[in-house]
Amino acid sequence: IGGDTGVLIVYAPPDLVGWEIEIARAETSSAHPVHNVVRARRVGPWVVHAAVFPDLSAGTYRRHRNGVGDEPSFAVAGGLVTDIDWAPPRASITAPSPSRR
């Protein structure tokens, strides 16, 4: 992260764990999409469900579905972490069970 490279975190509902989220640059129709898997990630005492794209060039991106980038666009800035919440409220963060502490 730095210069023209940014990070994107996409928070997702727990039922998408194991599914891939695919994004591509919005500026061109010939952009090659990149993808990452939604995983359950421990953040302190919580579990967050998210896909992390750790190395994106700064620019405007769109989510792809079935190879088509028809979703609303979002910007990734160089040197910053961009987060998008596609999860229902509070659904992406759950406290761990006592047996998992």
Order of alpha helices (4+ residues) and beta strands (2+ residues): beta-beta-beta-beta-beta-beta-beta-beta-beta
